[in-house]
Each structure stands twice: as C-alpha cells, then as structure tokens.
Amino acid sequence: MSDGWTRTHYEADRATLFDLARPHLETLLSTPLPEPIWTDTQRWRYALPTSAADTDALAEGAEHGLFFAGDYLVGQGRVHRALETGRNAAQQILRMTSGG
C-alpha cells in the first residue's frame, strides 16, 4: 500500500486493514482472493528513509562478518531496493565463505 494509504489507515485493526486492502489486491491481481487462513500486520511508522546510510562505514563491518541490507542503504523506501541490497549482501557472504 502507498505511504498515503498507510498513514490514513495506520491505527486500523488487522481485520479492517485486510477488508480495506483486499479490493485493491484483487484488482491488482485480477482475481478474487480466498478467505485467508491467517493474517498479520507489521507497522513501521518510520520505515521510509529520507537519506542513504553511510555505506562506506557499514562496509567496514565485512571484515568482521557483518553485512547489511535494507532500503535504508539507498535512502529510498521501496521493497525492490531492499531486495537488491539483500542480494548484494548474500553475494558478499558467498564470496567470503568460498574464498573468492
């Protein structure tokens, strides 16, 4: 859901959120959704980064086996950006563990 939608509905209970989001998801997926077996919500009030983290400073953690991932690294709150940094961290870990 967009930032605006989330802010508007932030305090809504889980069932209400599902009922409000469901028609949007069905439209997006072009199919009706079955009743869920289980639902959950995660509320991150401050989850939209407005500037990027100091990646040079964080990179120093690699020598100690610390790798970082998340949209905060690029300063843009988007899932695909978080996924990119996760893949990059995984590649670093693989290189470190494989010796290459």
C-alpha positions as CSV (number, residue, x, y, z in Angstrom):
1,M,0.0,0.0,0.0
2,S,1.2,3.5,-0.6
3,D,2.6,5.8,2.0
4,G,-0.5,7.9,2.0
5,W,-2.9,4.9,2.3
6,T,-0.8,3.6,5.1
7,R,-0.7,6.9,7.0
8,T,-4.5,7.2,6.7
9,H,-5.2,3.7,8.0
10,Y,-2.2,3.3,10.4
11,E,-4.3,2.8,13.5
12,A,-6.9,0.5,12.0
13,D,-7.2,-3.0,13.4
14,R,-5.9,-6.0,11.4
15,A,-9.4,-7.1,10.2
16,T,-10.2,-3.7,9.0
17,L,-6.9,-3.3,7.2
18,F,-7.5,-6.6,5.4
19,D,-11.0,-5.6,4.4
20,L,-9.8,-2.2,3.0
21,A,-6.8,-3.7,1.2
22,R,-8.5,-6.7,-0.3
23,P,-10.3,-5.0,-3.2
24,H,-7.1,-3.3,-4.2
25,L,-5.2,-6.6,-4.2
26,E,-7.9,-8.3,-6.1
27,T,-7.8,-5.6,-8.7
28,L,-4.0,-5.7,-8.9
29,L,-4.0,-9.5,-9.3
30,S,-7.1,-9.6,-11.5
31,T,-8.6,-12.3,-9.4
32,P,-10.8,-12.7,-6.3
33,L,-8.9,-13.7,-3.2
34,P,-10.0,-16.6,-1.0
35,E,-10.5,-16.1,2.7
36,P,-7.2,-16.1,4.4
37,I,-6.3,-18.8,6.9
38,W,-4.3,-16.2,8.8
39,T,-3.5,-12.5,8.6
40,D,-1.0,-10.3,10.3
41,T,0.2,-6.7,10.1
42,Q,3.6,-5.1,10.6
43,R,3.6,-1.4,11.3
44,W,6.7,0.6,10.7
45,R,5.9,4.2,11.5
46,Y,9.3,5.4,10.5
47,A,10.0,3.0,7.7
48,L,10.5,5.4,4.8
49,P,14.2,6.5,4.7
50,T,14.8,10.0,3.5
51,S,18.6,9.7,3.1
52,A,21.0,6.9,2.5
53,A,23.1,5.3,5.2
54,D,26.9,5.7,5.2
55,T,27.6,2.6,3.2
56,D,31.4,3.2,3.3
57,A,31.2,3.0,7.1
58,L,29.0,-0.1,7.0
59,A,31.3,-1.8,4.5
60,E,34.0,-1.9,7.2
61,G,31.9,-4.5,9.0
62,A,32.5,-7.1,6.3
63,E,36.0,-7.9,7.7
64,H,34.1,-8.9,10.9
65,G,31.4,-10.9,9.1
66,L,28.8,-8.1,9.3
67,F,26.8,-7.4,6.2
68,F,23.9,-5.0,5.9
69,A,20.7,-5.0,3.8
70,G,17.7,-2.8,3.6
71,D,16.2,0.1,1.7
72,Y,17.8,2.5,4.2
73,L,21.1,1.8,2.5
74,V,19.9,3.6,-0.7
75,G,17.7,6.1,1.0
76,Q,14.6,5.1,-0.9
77,G,11.8,3.2,0.9
78,R,11.0,0.5,-1.7
79,V,10.9,-3.3,-1.4
80,H,12.8,-3.8,-4.6
81,R,15.7,-1.6,-3.3
82,A,15.8,-3.7,0.0
83,L,15.8,-6.9,-2.1
84,E,18.8,-5.5,-4.2
85,T,20.8,-4.8,-1.1
86,G,19.9,-8.3,0.3
87,R,21.2,-9.9,-2.8
88,N,24.4,-7.8,-2.7
89,A,25.0,-8.8,0.9
90,A,24.4,-12.5,0.0
91,Q,26.9,-12.3,-2.8
92,Q,29.5,-10.7,-0.5
93,I,28.9,-13.5,2.1
94,L,29.2,-16.2,-0.7
95,R,32.5,-14.6,-1.9
96,M,33.8,-14.5,1.7
97,T,32.9,-18.1,2.5
98,S,34.1,-19.5,-0.8
99,G,37.4,-17.7,-0.7
100,G,36.7,-15.9,-3.9
